[in-house]
């Protein structure tokens, strides 16, 4: 068992975590998908838009999957490896990729876009979204909800206080959007079953989604990882629950 553990650790610690493609986890972890189908819904809105902005595009994978892009499409990203990956993926589609620190202000003029989208933004700067949207324009986003995968987070960090568990609550997003002058026209949320079938999947996930267990390294958490490996070996997959919400808001005309 120890040798298998070390092999899984070495493999997961060595693989690249650039971009926002989780295909390395195929067969090693599973995540129930939200029922609404974000990419399909986003693609429908992109097909009708004339100027669109994708905030925090990651490696550009989601935007690259849109069949028909608006005549003017721009994406922002802050992490250098993702900027390079998104540029390679999106430039052939005519998308401009802008390096941006994900801090206000957005590097665009007022009323620049009739559609702004974002999948799983780390932070949503509502005032900036309202500023760059044209009257009648739409913000469309799938976001991580409160206490997402907290079974895994709390395995490593211990019980989290109520104020931490409430962060990213969809009701708070609605209030912030409305405070920025936007009208929320759709808001829905779901809790989705997530399973990790081996310790390599856990390590890869925590290396990639770095805010889940801040400062995570294999060496720092080797004892906990070894215990979790043995738990999975004897008891089956580690089960957690991902939370997601979908929000659509419109800038009044």
matplotlib code that plots the C-alpha trace (Angstrom):
import matplotlib.pyplot as plt

x = [0.0, 2.8, 4.4, 1.1, 0.6, 4.1, 3.4, 0.1, 1.7, 4.6, 2.3, -0.1, 2.6, 4.4, 1.5, 0.9, -2.0, -1.9, -5.3, -8.7, -9.0, -9.7, -9.5, -6.6, -9.2, -11.1, -11.6, -10.0, -12.8, -16.3, -18.4, -22.1, -22.8, -25.3, -28.6, -28.7, -25.7, -23.7, -21.7, -24.9, -26.6, -23.6, -23.2, -26.8, -26.1, -22.8, -24.6, -26.8, -24.2, -22.2, -19.4, -18.6, -16.2, -15.2, -13.7, -11.1, -11.2, -8.6, -7.0, -9.8, -11.2, -14.9, -14.9, -13.1, -16.1, -18.6, -19.6, -20.4, -18.5, -19.5, -17.7, -15.8, -14.8, -12.3, -11.1, -9.1, -6.9, -4.3, -2.2, 0.7, 0.5, -3.2, -2.6, -0.3, -2.6, -5.7, -3.8, -2.8, -6.4, -8.3, -6.3, -7.1, -10.8, -10.1, -10.4, -8.1, -6.7, -5.9, -3.6, -5.4, -4.8, -8.4, -8.5, -10.6, -10.7, -11.3, -9.1, -12.1, -14.2, -17.7, -20.5, -18.1, -20.0, -23.5, -22.5, -20.1, -19.7, -17.6, -17.3, -16.2, -14.7, -12.6, -14.0, -16.9, -16.3, -20.0, -19.3, -16.9, -19.3, -22.0, -19.7, -18.6, -22.0, -24.1, -27.7, -29.7, -26.6, -26.3, -24.0, -24.1, -22.1, -21.8, -20.1, -18.9, -21.4, -20.9, -19.0, -18.2, -16.3, -16.0, -15.9, -12.4, -11.5, -12.5, -10.6, -7.4, -8.2, -10.8, -14.3, -14.8, -16.7, -20.2, -19.0, -16.5, -19.1, -21.5, -19.0, -20.1, -23.8, -26.1, -28.3, -25.2, -24.4, -28.0, -27.7, -24.3, -25.5, -28.6, -26.5, -24.4, -27.6, -28.2, -31.5, -31.2, -33.4, -32.3, -30.7, -30.5, -28.3, -27.5, -25.5, -23.7, -22.1, -18.3, -16.2, -12.4, -11.4, -7.7, -5.3, -3.8, -7.1, -7.2, -3.6, -4.2, -7.4, -5.8, -2.8, -5.1, -7.8, -5.3, -7.8, -9.4, -6.6, -4.3, -0.6, -1.3, 1.7, 2.2, 5.0, 3.0, 0.0, 1.7, 0.3, -3.3, -2.9, -1.6, -4.5, -7.0, -5.3, -5.9, -9.5, -10.2, -8.4, -10.6, -13.9, -14.2, -14.4, -14.1, -17.5, -17.9, -20.5, -19.8, -22.1, -22.8, -25.1, -26.1, -26.8, -28.0, -28.4, -29.3, -28.3, -31.5, -32.0]
y = [0.0, 2.4, 1.9, 2.5, 5.6, 7.0, 6.2, 8.1, 11.0, 11.3, 11.1, 13.7, 16.0, 16.0, 16.6, 20.1, 22.1, 24.8, 25.9, 24.9, 21.5, 18.8, 15.8, 14.4, 13.4, 11.3, 7.9, 9.2, 11.6, 12.4, 15.5, 15.7, 18.5, 21.3, 20.7, 24.0, 23.5, 26.7, 26.4, 25.7, 28.7, 30.9, 29.9, 30.9, 34.4, 34.7, 34.0, 37.0, 39.5, 42.0, 42.6, 40.2, 39.9, 36.7, 37.6, 35.2, 32.9, 30.5, 28.7, 29.7, 26.2, 27.2, 30.2, 28.2, 25.8, 28.4, 27.7, 31.3, 34.1, 37.8, 40.0, 41.6, 39.1, 39.8, 37.6, 38.5, 36.4, 37.0, 33.8, 33.8, 30.1, 30.5, 33.7, 31.8, 28.9, 31.1, 33.1, 29.9, 28.6, 31.8, 33.9, 31.6, 32.3, 36.1, 36.6, 39.2, 37.9, 40.7, 40.2, 41.7, 41.4, 40.7, 43.9, 47.0, 48.7, 46.5, 47.8, 48.7, 51.8, 52.4, 50.7, 48.6, 45.3, 44.0, 40.7, 39.9, 36.3, 34.5, 30.9, 30.4, 33.8, 34.1, 37.5, 39.4, 43.1, 44.1, 47.9, 47.2, 44.8, 47.4, 50.1, 48.1, 46.8, 48.8, 49.7, 46.5, 44.4, 41.1, 39.6, 35.8, 33.6, 30.2, 30.5, 28.4, 28.5, 28.4, 25.6, 23.9, 20.6, 21.5, 17.9, 17.9, 21.4, 20.5, 17.2, 19.2, 22.4, 21.3, 22.7, 26.1, 29.0, 29.9, 33.1, 31.1, 28.5, 31.3, 32.9, 33.0, 32.6, 33.3, 35.6, 37.8, 37.8, 39.0, 41.8, 42.9, 42.9, 44.9, 47.4, 47.9, 48.8, 45.5, 43.7, 39.9, 38.0, 34.4, 32.9, 29.2, 26.9, 23.2, 20.9, 18.2, 14.9, 14.8, 11.6, 11.2, 7.6, 7.8, 10.1, 11.3, 12.9, 14.7, 16.0, 17.2, 18.9, 20.8, 21.8, 23.2, 24.8, 26.6, 28.5, 25.4, 24.6, 27.6, 26.7, 23.1, 21.0, 17.2, 17.6, 19.8, 17.4, 14.1, 12.5, 13.5, 12.4, 9.0, 8.5, 9.6, 7.2, 4.3, 5.4, 5.4, 2.0, 0.4, 2.4, 3.5, 7.0, 10.1, 11.9, 15.7, 18.1, 20.8, 23.9, 25.9, 28.8, 30.4, 34.1, 36.3, 40.1, 42.9, 46.5, 48.5, 50.5]
z = [0.0, 0.8, -2.6, -4.3, -2.2, -3.2, -6.9, -6.9, -5.0, -7.5, -10.5, -9.2, -8.0, -11.4, -13.8, -15.1, -13.6, -16.2, -17.7, -16.6, -18.2, -15.7, -18.1, -16.1, -13.5, -16.0, -14.3, -11.1, -9.9, -10.9, -10.5, -11.2, -13.6, -13.1, -14.8, -16.7, -19.0, -18.8, -22.0, -24.1, -22.5, -22.9, -26.5, -27.2, -25.7, -27.6, -30.9, -30.3, -29.0, -30.9, -28.4, -25.6, -22.7, -20.9, -17.5, -16.0, -19.0, -17.5, -20.4, -22.7, -22.9, -22.3, -24.6, -27.3, -27.3, -28.4, -32.0, -33.0, -31.3, -31.6, -34.1, -31.1, -28.4, -25.6, -22.8, -19.6, -17.5, -14.7, -14.4, -16.9, -17.8, -18.5, -20.5, -22.8, -23.1, -23.8, -26.4, -28.3, -28.1, -28.7, -31.1, -34.1, -33.3, -33.4, -29.7, -28.0, -24.7, -22.3, -19.3, -16.3, -12.6, -11.7, -9.8, -10.6, -13.0, -16.0, -18.9, -21.0, -21.7, -20.3, -22.1, -24.2, -24.2, -24.6, -23.0, -20.1, -19.1, -16.4, -15.4, -11.8, -11.2, -8.1, -7.4, -9.1, -9.3, -9.8, -10.2, -13.0, -14.7, -14.6, -15.9, -19.0, -19.9, -22.4, -21.4, -22.0, -21.8, -19.9, -17.3, -17.4, -15.0, -13.4, -10.0, -7.2, -4.3, -0.5, 1.2, -2.1, -1.6, 2.1, 3.1, 1.6, 2.8, 6.4, 6.2, 5.9, 7.7, 10.3, 10.8, 9.3, 11.0, 9.7, 8.1, 6.0, 5.1, 3.9, 1.5, -2.1, -1.2, -4.2, -2.1, -1.5, -5.2, -5.9, -3.4, -4.8, -8.4, -7.5, -5.5, -8.6, -10.6, -12.3, -12.5, -11.6, -14.1, -13.2, -10.2, -9.4, -7.4, -7.0, -4.8, -6.8, -5.8, -6.2, -5.8, -5.5, -6.4, -5.4, -3.5, -6.8, -7.7, -4.4, -4.8, -8.4, -7.4, -4.5, -6.6, -9.3, -7.2, -5.0, -2.8, -1.4, 1.0, 0.9, 0.9, 0.1, -0.7, -0.5, 2.0, 4.3, 4.4, 3.8, 7.0, 6.2, 2.6, 3.7, 6.1, 3.4, 0.9, 3.3, 3.9, 0.2, -0.3, 2.4, 2.2, -1.4, -2.9, -0.8, -1.4, -1.3, -2.6, -5.1, -5.0, -8.1, -8.9, -12.2, -12.3, -15.1, -14.7, -17.0, -17.2, -17.4, -20.5]

ax = plt.figure().add_subplot(projection="3d")
ax.plot(x, y, z, "-o")
ax.set_aspect("equal")
plt.show()
